[in-house]
């Protein structure tokens, strides 16, 4: 039995401090009620009683000791003292909490217990990597990572395998109830069997059976060192998925976070600007990650925002019905003035899927990237990456065009990139709320109202336009990727009526012809030909470039012509072995 301190003064140790075994942890679980503190002290006694001698429980003790931190001294606990008195006088129905050899020290009605916390440290992996850190009572058959109590006691209400804690792809910790029985309650919400709950706040409360704990993200979890370790952990554990950039969902900071409906806003702040709104990252209790676009609605722009909402709701219905994931979709709309009593209010479009990067963030010309697969080095060249991205864009636009919609503002900032490597290119078209409905396949637009200068096709604002205006924009994006710069960037659109615009056309023609010449020498001939056809327009100075611009399907057929079934035109070159 561990000796009790000579005084009843409680220790005030910092379990996140540099001398603590939990100093490198991500979260801690600290017992809060008397039942949890009593059970914790019993577990510590069990860990200590044979710490100097090997026995058949050594492996279980060792695993449990990796996830528990204790104070150097026992402390006096009046609440635990009262709890034990209630049990001994029969006021509580329970098997004896001291029946398993624990050494709660009761002297003159003074109870001294071990204090401390459980913790998750990424350098101390769980017994079962797939399931995560398992919490439950001591078992003779399997080893739990968090041993919450020693006995099957109704006082504690802990199942053999009660809950599991795992790293979520956001870099936060998620808990799951794994028993059909028993209680798992997070911040007052009772979980059903197999239900999961993400810890979205700096501190949360959790009840496992009758044991209550404070869950807290540690100071270490906010450091660069921890972020690097967490990124590597996620890369290995979620290798089969398109994982997030966890810098977008940093560890929740102390204080009151911003809540918009069910969504906790990430402390990453504004991660993008588009469509007259600012974009933040939101995460809900289930671990769903969304983009939240905040806009201000007033009398002057109310009709415009209602129109945008109607457009994105329509496109969401179409995309959901077709299970099309390459179009951003609306989850819900939230306002801080639901009764419309104010002249101005904030409105939030909650959008999915969230993409950690846009194509615009891939600065400069794309370079060669090498991969090793089964001792064969593979080259993912610049033109191959451009080809794969171009195909992905055209496929997404094909869906819109088939449903009589033009995106109207295709550009690198409106192309969300989920994955872009040798195996897969996965993108999401963003800012679709300004899309143009073309039920007859052709329309006219008001000059200067939609689109982005440099990506708007010449004919679009001089007459009627068709869905091939999006094809033009994809062609410009492809040139931007190949050259690492926009081929003809201007502050005004030279292809509008009026002398101020017409006076810029000679410069456009010069830069356009230079771009055509550069792309004509592309090492991927099929890609070069496809790009030149995508940027055809009726005012070009050569007959070839004046020809009709093909649609998405025709360009896709060209780019897929030499597909091998292993990807779109991947070029596999042996350059050495390991």
N, C-alpha and C positions, 0 to 999 in steps of 0.2 A: 504493500500500500504506500502510495506517495504521501509524504508528510505534508501537513497543512501549514500554512503560514502562521506566524505567531500573532498576527493581527488580522482583523477582518477588512482591512483596506483593500479594495479591488485594484487589480493591476490595470493599467491603461496603455497596453502595448499597441503599437501600430503594426497590424498584420500585413500592411502593404509596404512597410519600410524595407530598407536594403538588407537588414539582418533576418528578415522573416523568410520562411520557406515559400511563402506566397508572393515574394517580391516581384517575380516575373510572370505573374498570373494575369489572366484576362478578366475574370470575374471572381468574386467571393460570395459564399453563402454563409451568413452569420446567423446562428440560432437566436430567435427573438423571444419566444414564450418559454415558460418554465419547463414544459414537456420537452421542447427541443434542446434546451440547455442541459437538462438531466440526461437525455439520451446521448448527447454529444460527449458528456463527461464519462459516461459508461463506456463508450466506444474508445475514448482515449485510454482509459484504464486497461481495456482489453489489449490495445496495441502495446502498452508499456509492460504488461505483466510478464511477458516472455521475450522482451526485446533483446535479452542477452543470451538466449538459448534457442536453438533451432527446434522446431516441432512441426507436426504435420499441417499446421495452419500458417506456416511461415510465409508461403507465397501469397496467401490472401492478406495477411497483415502487411506485407511489403507493398502490395498494390494499393491498399487503402491508405497507407502512410504517405504515398506520393501526392495525395490530394487533400491532405488535412494539415492545418497549421495550429499550434497550440501555444498558449501563453506559458511563460517560464514559471509562474506561480499559480496556485489555485486561489480562488476568490470565494468570499462568503456570499451566498445567494439566498435571501429571505424568501423569495417566491418559490424556489425549488424546495426550501425547507418546509414551507406550508404545504406544497404538493405532496411531499413524502408523508407529512403528518396526516393529511387527508386519506392517503392510501392506507396507512397503518391503522387508522381509526375506522376504516371501512366506509368512509364517505365517498370514495371512488372505487368503482368496480374494475379491478385490473389484476393481472398477474403481477407478482412483486417486481418492482423495477430494480431491485438489488439481488435478484436471484441468479444472476449470471456471473458472479464473482467480481462485480465492480466495487470500487472502493470510495464511494461517496463518504466523506468524513463527517460524521454527525457527533458533535461534542456539545453537550449542554444546549441542545436544540439549535446548534449552529451548523449549517451544512456548507462545506467547501467543495467546489466543483472545478473541473478544468474548463477553461474557456478557449475560444479560438474560432476557426472557420474552415469550411471546405473551400476548395478553389480549383479552377481549371487553368492549367499551365500547358501551353502548346508543346513544350519540350517533354512533357510527361503524358504520352499518349494513353488513351483508354484501353481497357482489355479487349474490347471489340471496336475496331476502328469504324466499321460500317454503322453500328448503332450509336456510338458515342459513349460519353461518360454515364454509366448506369448508376442510378441511385436506388437503394433498397435496404432491406435488413440483412444482417449476416446470414449467409447461406452455407450449408454443408456441401452443396453441389456445384455452385458457380461462384465466381468472384465478382463482386460489385466494386465499382470505383469509389462511390460515396456510400460507405456503410453508415446508415442513419441511426440504426438502433441494433441491439443484439438479439432481442426476443420478438416473438409473434405476440405482441401485447396490444390489447384494445386501447390501452393508455396512449400508445403511439400511433397505432393504425397504419403501419407501414407494411406494404406487400414485399414479397421476396424480390421482385423486380417492379419497382413502383413508377419510375420516370427515367427518361434519358435526356441528357444535355448534349447538344451538338453545335458545331460551328455552322452558321448559316452563310450563304454565298455573299451576304452583305458584310461579312466580317463580324457580325454580332452573334450572340448566343441564343439558341432556340431550345425550348423545353417541349417534350412530348410525353403525354401520358401513355404508358405501355401496358398498364394492367386494366382489365375490364372492371376491376373493383378498386376500392380505395379512392382517395380524394387527391386531386391536383387542382389547386386554385391559384390563379395569378392575378394580382391586383383586384381581387374580388370576383373574378370570372372563373366559374367552375368548368374545367375541361372535360370533354367526353373522351372515351377510349380512342387512342391514336390521334387525338387532336393536338395540334402544335400551337405554341405561342412564342412569339419573338419578344425578347427583352429590348424594348425600344427607348426606354428612359434610363437615365444614369443610375437610378435606384428603383427597384420594384420589390413587392412583397410576394412571397410564394408560400402556400401551405401544402405540405405533403403529408397526407393522413391528418394527424393532430399536431404535427410539428410545423412551426412557422419560422421562416427565415427571411432575412433581408438580402436581396440580390443586388450587388453593386459592381459596376465596372471600375476597374482599378486605375490608379494613376499611370501605371506602366502601359495600360492598354491604349493610351493616347500618344505614346512615344513613336518615333520613327523606327526604332528597333522592333517594336511589337508589330507595327504595320507591315514591315518587311517579312517577319515571321508568319503573320497571318496570311499575307498574299501567297507565300509559298505553300502554306497548309491548304489553302483553298485551291490552288493550282493542282495539287496532287489529289485532293479528295474529290473535287468537281471536274476532273480532267475530261469527262464526257460531255460537259455542258459549256455553254457560252457564259463564262463567269463575268461578274461585274468588276469594274474598277472600284475597289473599296474606298478610294479617296472620295468617292461620291457619297458614301454612307459611313462617315467616320464614327468612332465610338461616341455615344451620346454624352454630352457634357453636363456637369452639374447645373442646377437651375431649371427653371421652367422652359421647356422647349416649345416651339410653335406647333400648334395642332390645328389642322384644317379638316374638319369632319373626323373621319376615322384615320386620317393620315398624319403621321409625325414627320415634320419637315426636317430633312438632314441639315446638320450644321455646316455643310459644304457651301450653303448660300446659293446665290444665283449661278446656275451652271450654263445658262443659255438665254438668248433673247431672240424672239421671233414672233411673227404674227401679231404685232402690237402688244406683246406680253413678255413677262419675265418668267423663266422656267426654273423650278426648284425640283429637288428629289424628295419624294414622299415614300414612307414605308408604313404599312399597317401592322396590326398585331399578328397576322398570319404570315408575314414575311413577304407579302407582295410589294414589289417596287414599281413606282410609277413616276411619270413626269407630271408636274403640276404647273400649269401655265396660269399666271395671275394677270388679270386685266381689270381696268377700271371702266365701269359702265356709267354713262351719263345721258342726259337728254340728247346731246349732240351725236353720240355714237351708238345709241341703243339699238337702232335698226340694223346697223352694220354687225354688231355682235350677235343679235338674234339670227341674222342671216348666216353668219359663220357657224353658229351652233346648229342650225338646221342642216347645213351642208355636212358637217362632221358626223352628226347623228345618222344621216342617210348613208354616208360611206361606211360608218361602223356597222350598220345593219347589213349592208352588202358584204363586207369583209367577214363578219361573223358567220353569215349564212354559207359562205364559200370556204370558211376556215382559212382565210387568207391573212397571214401574219406579217406580210411585207408592207402593210398600210397601217399607219398609226390609228388607234381606235380610242373612242371616248368611253371612259368607265362611268363617270358621273360628272355633274355640274354642281358646284357649291357656291353659294353666295352669302355674304354677311348681312344681306338685307332681303330676306325671303318674302317679306310683305310689301316690298317696293315702296316704303314710306319715305325714303331719302332721295334727294336729287342725284346723288352719286353713290356708287357702291362698288365694292370689289367682287369680282366673280372669278372662280377658278375652274378651268377645264382640267379634269384628271384624265391623263392619257396613258395608254399602254401600247406596246412595250416601251420601257425605258431603255434608251441606248446610251452607253457611257461615252461614246465619241461620235462626232460627225465626220464626214469625209474631209471637211475643211481643215480638221486638225492634223491630217497627214500632210505636213508641210514638205515642199520641195518635190523633185521628181522621184518616183519610186525606184528603189534600188533592188539589186539582186539579193535574194534571201536563200540560204542553203538549209536543207533539212536532212537529217539522217534517218533512214528507215530501213531496218533489216540490213545494216552494213552498206547500204547503197545511198550515196549522197545524191540528193535531188536539188535541182535548181528551180526556184520559183522566180522567174524573171519579171522585169518591169512590164513587158508587154503581156505576159500571162496574167499578171495581177490586174492590169487594166482591162483585159478581155473579160476576166471573171466578174469584175465590178460592173462593166458595161452590160453584160448578160443579165446580172441580177437586177439592174435598174430597168432594163427593157422588159423583163418578166413582170416586175411589179406594175409598170405602166400599162402593160398589156391587159392586166386585170381592170384597171381604171377605164381604159379605152373601150374594152368590151362592154362595160356598163354605161357607156356614153358620158364619161367624165374626162376632162383634161386637168392635169395637176396644175399647170400654168406657172409654176415657180420652182422648177428643178434646178438646183445648184448645190455645190458641196455642203453648204451649211444646212440644207434641208434633206440631207441623206444621212440617216443614222446608221452607224456601222456596229453590228453585233459581233461579227466575226469576219476575218479576212485573211485567210492563209491558204496553204497548199491544198487543204482538204475541203474547205467550204468558204463561200462568200455569202454572208447573211446580212441583209440591209433592211431598213424600214424607211419608207417615204414619210417625211415629217411635214408639218404646216399644210395639211390638206384642207383646212377650213376655208381657204380661198380658192378651192378647186372650182372649175367652170363646167356647168352642165351643158352638154351638147346633144340633145335628143335626136337632132337631125344630122349629127356628125360634123356640123359646121356652125360657126358663130362669128359675131363681131364683138370687139371689146372696146371700151372707152380708153383712149390713149392715156398712158401715165397713171393708171389706177391699179394695175396688178402686174406681177412679175418683177424681175430684177434686170436692170440695164446690164447688157453684156451676155445675158442668157435668153433674152427675148428674141425670137426669130424675126428677120426683116419684114416678112409679110404680115406679121401679127397685128401691128398697129396701123398698117396702111390699107387694110381691107379685111376680108374674111379669113379666118384661120381654122385649122382642123387639129385633130390630136397629134399630127406630125410636128406641131410646134414644140411638143415635149421631146420628140426625137431630136430636133435641133439642139435643145438644151443638153441632152445626153451626149451628143457629139462634142459640144463645147466642153463639157465636164471631162470627156475622154482626152481631149487635147490638153486640158489643164493638168490631168494626171500624167500624161506622157512628157510634157515639157516642163512641168513644175511651175507654170505661170499661166495666167489667162492670156489668150492669143490677141485679144482686142478689147481691152478694158477702157471704157469711157464713162464720164460722169453724166452724159446725156445720151439718149438713144438717137443715133443718126437716122434711124428709119421711122421718122414721124414727119407729118406735114409741117412745113414752115421753113423759112430760109435759115433760121438759127440751127436747125437740125440738118437740113440738106447740105449745108456747108461743111459738115463733118464726114460726108460719105466718101470723099476721095481718100481720106486717111483710113477709113474702115476698109475700103477695097485694097489698099496697099498691105495692111496687116493681115487681111483675110487671105490674100494671095500668098503671102509669106507662110501663113499657117498651112495652107494647102500644100505648098512645096515641102514643108517639113514633114507633114504626115505622109506625103507620097513616098518618102524614104523610110517608112517604118519597117523594122525588121520582121514584124508579123504582117505579111502582105494582106491576108484576109482582114485583119483588124484595121489596117490602114485604109483599105478600100471601103470597109463598112463605115468608118468615121467620115470619110470624104462624102459618102452618100448621105449620111445623116446631116451634114451641114450644107447640103444643096439649098439654093434659094433662087427665086425668079429674077433677081437683079444682079446675079453674078456676071463677071466679064468673060467667062469661058462657057462654051456650049455644054460641056460635060457637067459643070457645076450648076447650070441652069435647069437641068433635067428635074423631073418630079422627085421629090424626097420620098423615100420608102417609109412604110409604117413599121411599127415595132416587130411584127411577125416576120416581115421580109428580112430585116436586119438580123434577127435571131437565127433565121435559117442559114444565113451566111456565116455567122460566128460559130454555129454548132456543126457546120459541115464536116470538120475534121475531128469531131469529138470522139474519143476512144472508149467512152463508157466509164472512164476513171476520173472524169472531170472534164471541164470544157477546155480542150486544147492544152492540157498540161504537157510540158516538155520535160521528160525525165532523162537526165544526162549523168552517166557514171563519171565521176571525176576523182575517184579514189575510194579506198576501203579503210575501215577502222581496224 
